[in-house]
Amino acid sequence: MSESSHLNIAVIGGGPGGYAAAFLAADLGMSVTLIDPEPNPGGVCLYRGCIPSKALLHVAKLIEESEQAKNWGIEFNKPNIDLARLRTFKENVVKKLTGGLGVLSKQRKVRYMQGRAAFENSTTLQVTLTDGSTEQLSFDRIVIATGSRPAIVPALKLETPRMMDSTGALNLDDIPSSLLVVGGGYIGLELGSVYAALGTRVIVVEMLPGLLPGADRDLVLPLHKRLEKMFEAIMLNTTVAAVKDEGNSIRATLKAQDGTTQEKVFDRVLVAVGRKPNSEIPGLEKTGVRVGPRGFIQVNKQLQTDDPNIYAIGDVVGEPMLAHKASHEGRTAVEAIAGQKVAFEPNAIPAVVFTDPEVAWAGLTETQAQSENREVKVAKFPWAASGRAITIDRPEGMTKILFDPQTERVLGVGIVGAGAGEMIAEGVLAIEMAAVAHDVALTIHPHPTLSETVMESAEVFFGTSTHIYRPKRG
């Protein structure tokens, strides 16, 4: 038995990073204590983020498809939305998954403490349990996995339930007649899509010139076009200068880039302008942990902080703030604690926006390549040439691959279209395995599928795509 198996470790935070770390540590024979305020592991992702939002987005997609079915000669009656049953469905999804994690914790003999931790020193925690009692415990190593919370815009702070963050929006207290979404990032667009499908008139305001800042514009364009039909308006280069509580509504002053303003009245306002790391842990100043100017805890490639006894993972250590990144960081941190030679050095961390159509990308983006003056060759396959996309009446998608022009290695993959989030993992694998264009082009894909578009994108690189004709030059 290795020396690491005798270690006694604590994990602060039970989200996808924290419970992944705790479970692996237990699997490696360590004595593990997992501390979180919720009844079971799961964190923001399962309780107030990824999981409940995807449950609601599934319902939204069903409603949208029932409308689209008119194009196929099938008409449904207008859906009757039982909001209480919809909430119950969402909550049952959360309960099933978090309850399952609770069972896994017990099976692994992880000590789960429902409460909040404060540092006494680098190896000692004071845990305040939900019943008000406290326990002081010492550990060999401590992993911080406290996650993040919705960012607050001071100018948009009103003490009224009509002002919502992502957590409030997911509660689905009612279906407002109108909703202002402040922020055109993935959270705002996903939740805006849910409310629009349920019958709310949605206006999205984004201060930058495009939705999903950071994503390639050609990937965003098909989504933007579809959302223009779903939302009442998408207002780019616009900010919310002020909000006023009028009792039964919120009056918002919208300011365009040219300085002109207009006032609009909404039932509710959703502020979705990003997230802030939860690094303000009581007593952290008693340790050697260093926090950067943006609030992120500083770590090395083993996720170890400046205090050798303390590691940190997930949203609290930096972007991208994604559950799957946190999970892999958690496992890396535990492997480092166990004495293994590891480092968190992924070549690609996939990002997925679960709108309709979905937008997904991994590795180098075309926007990055341009900003870095990096030479790449881009091969694109339009879904209008995909048999599967045509059969499901979703030809607006696109798959593209970025290649190194000298080595032909896959550097990045971007997909927009139905199911893009499921397909992007193929791109991640290609990047991580250092696949070259021939590897992807010669990998036989099933027909007819959307995944074929990855293969055909590689064929486009060589100018030999079966379903696209490119006349020879000269």
C-alpha positions in Angstrom: 0.0 0.0 0.0 1.4 3.4 -1.0 2.2 6.1 1.5 -0.5 8.3 -0.1 -3.2 5.8 0.9 -2.8 6.8 4.5 -3.4 10.5 3.8 -6.3 12.3 5.4 -7.7 14.9 3.1 -10.6 17.4 3.0 -12.4 18.8 0.0 -14.2 22.1 0.4 -17.1 22.2 -2.1 -19.2 19.3 -3.5 -19.5 20.4 -7.1 -18.3 18.4 -10.1 -14.7 19.3 -9.3 -15.0 18.6 -5.5 -16.9 15.3 -5.7 -14.7 14.0 -8.5 -11.6 14.8 -6.3 -13.2 13.3 -3.2 -14.3 10.1 -5.0 -10.9 9.5 -6.7 -9.1 10.1 -3.4 -11.3 7.5 -1.7 -10.7 5.1 -4.6 -6.9 5.6 -4.0 -7.3 4.6 -0.4 -7.2 8.0 1.3 -9.4 9.0 4.2 -11.7 11.7 2.7 -14.0 14.4 4.2 -16.2 16.3 1.7 -17.7 19.6 3.0 -20.6 21.4 1.3 -23.8 23.3 2.4 -26.2 21.1 0.3 -27.7 17.8 1.5 -25.8 15.9 -1.1 -22.8 16.5 -3.5 -23.6 18.2 -6.8 -22.8 21.9 -6.3 -24.1 24.7 -8.5 -23.9 22.5 -11.6 -26.5 20.0 -10.4 -28.6 22.1 -8.1 -28.7 25.5 -9.8 -26.8 25.3 -13.1 -26.0 22.8 -15.8 -28.5 20.1 -14.9 -31.7 22.0 -14.2 -31.1 24.3 -17.2 -30.6 21.4 -19.5 -33.8 19.8 -18.3 -35.7 23.0 -19.1 -33.9 23.4 -22.5 -35.0 19.9 -23.4 -38.6 21.0 -22.8 -38.0 24.2 -24.8 -36.7 22.2 -27.7 -39.7 20.0 -27.7 -42.0 23.0 -27.9 -40.0 24.5 -30.7 -40.0 21.3 -32.7 -43.8 21.0 -32.3 -44.0 24.4 -34.0 -41.6 23.4 -36.7 -43.6 20.3 -37.4 -46.0 22.4 -39.4 -43.4 22.4 -42.1 -43.7 18.6 -42.3 -47.4 18.4 -42.5 -48.1 17.8 -38.8 -49.9 20.3 -36.6 -50.1 20.1 -32.9 -52.4 22.1 -30.7 -50.8 25.0 -28.7 -49.1 23.4 -25.7 -50.8 23.7 -22.3 -48.0 24.4 -19.9 -48.5 23.1 -16.3 -45.8 25.1 -14.6 -46.0 23.2 -11.3 -45.4 19.8 -13.1 -42.6 21.3 -15.2 -40.9 22.5 -12.0 -41.4 19.0 -10.5 -39.8 17.4 -13.5 -36.8 19.7 -13.2 -36.5 19.2 -9.4 -36.9 15.4 -9.8 -34.0 15.3 -12.2 -31.9 17.2 -9.7 -32.9 15.0 -6.8 -32.2 11.8 -8.7 -28.7 12.9 -9.6 -27.7 14.5 -6.3 -29.2 11.6 -4.4 -27.2 9.2 -6.5 -24.0 11.1 -5.6 -25.0 10.8 -2.0 -25.2 7.0 -2.4 -21.8 7.0 -4.1 -20.3 9.0 -1.3 -21.4 6.4 1.3 -20.3 3.5 -0.9 -16.8 5.0 -1.0 -16.9 5.7 2.7 -16.4 9.5 2.1 -17.4 11.4 5.2 -19.9 14.0 4.0 -20.4 17.1 6.2 -23.2 19.4 5.4 -21.9 22.8 6.4 -19.3 25.5 5.7 -15.6 25.4 6.3 -13.2 28.1 7.6 -9.5 27.9 7.8 -7.7 27.9 11.2 -4.4 27.3 9.5 -3.0 25.4 6.5 -4.1 22.0 7.8 -7.0 22.8 10.2 -10.6 23.6 9.3 -13.5 24.8 11.5 -16.7 23.3 10.0 -20.0 24.9 10.9 -22.7 22.4 10.3 -26.2 23.2 9.2 -27.5 22.6 12.7 -25.3 25.3 14.1 -22.7 23.0 15.7 -19.0 23.3 14.9 -16.2 20.8 14.5 -12.5 21.5 14.3 -10.6 19.0 12.1 -7.0 18.6 10.9 -6.0 17.2 7.6 -2.8 16.3 5.7 -4.0 18.0 2.5 -7.0 20.3 1.7 -8.6 20.8 -1.7 -10.5 24.0 -2.3 -13.4 23.6 -4.8 -15.7 26.4 -3.8 -16.8 27.3 -7.3 -18.4 30.6 -8.4 -21.5 32.6 -8.2 -23.4 35.0 -10.5 -21.7 38.4 -11.0 -23.6 41.4 -9.8 -23.8 44.7 -11.6 -24.1 47.4 -8.9 -26.1 49.7 -11.2 -28.7 46.9 -11.8 -29.2 46.0 -8.2 -32.8 46.3 -7.0 -34.4 44.6 -4.0 -37.2 43.0 -5.9 -37.9 39.4 -7.1 -38.5 40.8 -10.6 -34.7 41.2 -10.9 -33.3 37.7 -11.3 -29.9 36.0 -11.6 -29.5 32.6 -13.2 -30.5 30.9 -9.9 -33.7 32.8 -9.7 -34.5 32.2 -13.4 -34.2 28.5 -12.9 -36.7 28.5 -10.1 -39.4 29.2 -12.7 -41.7 30.9 -10.3 -44.0 32.1 -13.2 -44.0 32.7 -16.9 -43.5 36.5 -17.3 -45.1 38.2 -20.2 -41.9 40.0 -21.0 -38.2 39.5 -20.0 -35.1 41.6 -20.4 -31.9 39.5 -20.6 -28.8 41.5 -19.7 -25.9 39.7 -21.3 -25.6 37.8 -24.6 -23.4 35.0 -23.3 -24.3 31.3 -23.0 -26.3 31.7 -19.7 -28.4 34.5 -21.0 -29.1 32.8 -24.3 -29.9 29.4 -22.8 -32.3 30.8 -20.2 -33.7 33.3 -22.7 -34.5 30.4 -25.0 -36.4 28.6 -22.2 -38.6 31.5 -21.4 -39.2 32.4 -25.1 -40.4 28.8 -25.7 -42.7 29.0 -22.7 -44.3 32.1 -24.2 -42.4 35.1 -22.8 -41.5 38.0 -25.0 -37.7 38.2 -24.6 -35.3 41.0 -25.4 -31.5 40.4 -25.1 -29.1 43.3 -24.6 -25.4 42.8 -25.2 -22.8 45.5 -24.8 -20.5 44.0 -27.4 -21.1 43.8 -31.2 -22.0 40.1 -31.2 -23.6 37.3 -29.1 -21.3 34.8 -27.4 -18.2 36.9 -27.2 -15.1 34.7 -27.8 -16.8 32.3 -30.1 -16.1 32.4 -33.9 -18.6 34.6 -35.7 -19.4 32.0 -38.4 -20.4 29.6 -35.6 -22.6 32.2 -33.9 -24.4 33.4 -37.1 -26.8 30.5 -37.6 -27.8 30.7 -33.9 -28.2 34.5 -34.1 -30.6 34.1 -37.1 -32.7 31.5 -35.3 -32.8 33.5 -32.1 -34.0 36.6 -34.0 -37.1 34.6 -34.9 -37.6 33.4 -31.3 -36.8 36.6 -29.4 -38.6 39.9 -29.7 -35.3 41.6 -30.2 -31.5 41.2 -29.9 -29.9 44.6 -29.1 -26.1 44.6 -29.7 -23.7 47.4 -28.7 -26.3 48.3 -26.0 -26.1 48.6 -22.3 -28.6 48.9 -19.5 -28.0 52.4 -18.1 -30.6 52.2 -15.3 -33.4 50.1 -13.9 -36.4 51.3 -11.8 -38.8 49.2 -9.8 -42.4 50.2 -10.6 -44.1 47.6 -8.4 -45.7 45.5 -11.1 -42.9 45.9 -13.6 -39.3 47.0 -14.1 -38.5 50.1 -16.3 -35.2 49.8 -18.0 -33.2 52.5 -19.7 -31.3 51.0 -22.7 -28.3 53.0 -24.0 -27.0 52.4 -27.5 -23.4 52.8 -28.6 -24.1 56.2 -30.2 -25.4 57.5 -26.8 -29.2 57.4 -27.7 -31.4 55.9 -25.0 -34.9 54.4 -24.9 -37.0 53.1 -22.0 -38.8 49.8 -22.0 -40.9 48.1 -19.4 -40.5 44.4 -18.5 -42.2 42.0 -16.1 -38.8 40.6 -15.1 -35.1 41.2 -15.8 -32.5 38.5 -15.9 -28.9 39.7 -15.3 -26.5 37.2 -16.8 -23.2 39.0 -17.2 -20.8 36.3 -16.0 -19.7 34.6 -12.8 -17.4 35.5 -9.9 -15.0 33.1 -8.1 -15.9 32.1 -4.5 -12.4 32.7 -3.1 -13.5 34.7 0.0 -13.2 31.7 2.2 -13.1 32.6 6.0 -9.6 32.3 7.4 -7.9 31.9 4.1 -5.5 34.7 5.0 -4.2 32.4 7.8 -2.7 30.2 5.1 -0.1 30.7 2.4 -2.7 30.7 -0.4 -2.4 33.6 -2.8 -5.4 35.2 -4.5 -4.9 37.1 -7.8 -6.4 40.5 -8.7 -9.5 39.0 -10.3 -10.3 36.9 -7.3 -8.9 33.6 -8.6 -6.8 31.4 -6.4 -3.3 31.0 -7.8 -2.2 27.5 -8.6 0.6 25.6 -10.5 0.0 22.9 -13.1 -0.5 20.3 -10.3 -3.3 22.6 -8.9 -1.2 23.3 -5.8 -1.4 26.7 -4.3 1.4 28.7 -2.8 0.7 26.8 0.4 2.1 23.3 -0.2 -0.7 21.7 1.9 -3.5 23.3 0.0 -4.8 22.6 -3.6 -7.5 24.5 -5.5 -9.6 23.5 -8.5 -12.5 24.5 -10.7 -14.1 27.9 -11.1 -12.2 29.3 -8.2 -8.8 29.0 -10.0 -9.8 30.5 -13.3 -11.5 30.3 -16.7 -13.0 28.6 -18.4 -15.6 28.1 -15.7 -16.8 24.7 -16.9 -17.9 21.7 -14.9 -15.8 19.2 -17.0 -12.7 21.3 -16.6 -13.2 21.3 -12.8 -13.7 17.5 -12.7 -10.4 16.9 -14.5 -8.6 19.4 -12.4 -9.9 17.6 -9.3 -8.6 14.3 -10.5 -5.2 15.9 -11.4 -4.9 17.5 -7.9 -5.6 14.2 -6.2 -3.1 12.3 -8.4 -0.5 15.0 -7.5 -1.3 14.5 -3.8 -0.9 10.8 -4.3 2.6 11.4 -5.6 2.0 10.8 -9.2 3.8 12.8 -11.9 0.9 14.7 -13.4 0.0 18.1 -14.7 -3.2 19.8 -15.9 -2.1 20.5 -19.5 -5.1 19.8 -21.8 -4.7 20.6 -25.5 -8.4 21.2 -25.7 -11.2 22.0 -23.2 -14.6 21.8 -25.1 -17.1 24.6 -24.7 -20.8 24.0 -25.5 -23.7 26.4 -25.6 -26.9 24.4 -25.3 -29.1 26.7 -27.3 -30.9 25.6 -30.4 -28.9 25.2 -32.5 -26.1 24.3 -30.2 -22.7 25.9 -30.6 -19.5 24.0 -29.6 -15.8 24.4 -30.0 -12.5 23.0 -28.8 -8.9 23.8 -29.2 -7.7 26.7 -31.3 -10.5 29.0 -32.6 -10.3 31.0 -35.8 -10.7 34.2 -33.7 -7.6 33.2 -31.6 -5.6 32.3 -34.6 -6.3 35.7 -36.2 -5.5 37.6 -33.0 -2.2 35.7 -32.7 -1.3 36.1 -36.4 -1.1 32.3 -36.5 -1.2 30.6 -39.9 -3.9 27.9 -40.1 -5.9 26.3 -42.8 -9.6 26.2 -42.2 -11.9 23.6 -43.8 -15.6 24.0 -43.5 -18.5 21.6 -44.3 -22.0 23.2 -44.5 -24.8 21.0 -43.2 -26.9 22.0 -46.2 -24.8 19.3 -47.9 -25.5 16.7 -45.1 -28.1 14.1 -45.8 -28.9 13.7 -42.1 -29.2 17.4 -41.5 -31.7 17.6 -44.4 -33.8 14.7 -43.0 -34.2 16.4 -39.7 -34.9 19.8 -41.4 -31.9 21.5 -39.8 -29.6 22.4 -42.6 -28.3 25.7 -41.0 -25.4 24.0 -39.3 -21.7 23.9 -40.1 -18.6 21.9 -39.0 -15.1 23.3 -39.4 -11.7 22.1 -38.6 -8.5 24.2 -38.1 -5.4 22.5 -39.4 -1.7 23.3 -39.1 -0.8 24.0 -42.8 2.6 22.3 -42.5 1.9 19.2 -40.4 -1.8 18.9 -41.2 -2.4 18.4 -37.5 -5.9 19.1 -36.1 -5.6 22.3 -34.0 -9.2 23.2 -33.4 -12.8 22.1 -34.2 -16.0 24.2 -34.2 -19.5 23.0 -34.8 -22.9 24.8 -34.9 -26.1 22.8 -35.3 -28.4 20.3 -33.7 -26.5 18.0 -31.4 -23.2 19.9 -31.7 -22.5 19.4 -28.0 -22.5 15.6 -28.4 -20.3 15.8 -31.5 -17.5 18.1 -30.2 -15.9 15.3 -28.2 -14.7 13.7 -31.5 -12.9 17.0 -32.1 -11.4 17.0 -28.6 -10.1 13.4 -29.1 -8.6 14.3 -32.5 -6.8 17.3 -30.9 -5.6 15.4 -27.9 -4.4 12.4 -30.0 -2.6 14.8 -32.4 -4.6 13.5 -35.3 -3.8 14.8 -38.8 -6.2 15.5 -41.6 -5.8 12.0 -43.1 -6.6 10.4 -39.8 -10.0 12.1 -39.7 -10.7 11.7 -43.4 -9.9 8.0 -43.4 -12.0 7.2 -40.3 -15.2 5.7 -41.6 -18.2 7.4 -40.1 -21.7 6.0 -40.2 -24.2 7.2 -42.8 -26.4 9.1 -42.6 -25.3 11.0 -39.4 -24.3 14.5 -38.5 -20.9 13.1 -37.3 -20.1 12.5 -41.0 -19.7 16.3 -41.3 -16.4 16.0 -39.3 -15.0 13.4 -41.8 -16.2 15.5 -44.7 -14.6 18.7 -43.2 -11.3 16.8 -43.3 -12.0 15.8 -46.9 -12.6 19.5 -47.7 -9.0 20.1 -46.5 -7.9 18.0 -49.4 -10.5 19.3 -51.8 -12.1 15.8 -52.2 -15.3 16.1 -50.2 -17.9 13.8 -51.7 -20.8 16.0 -51.1 -19.2 19.4 -52.1 -17.9 20.2 -55.5 -15.0 22.5 -55.7 -13.9 23.2 -59.4 -10.1 22.8 -59.9 -8.2 26.0 -60.6 -6.2 26.5 -63.8 
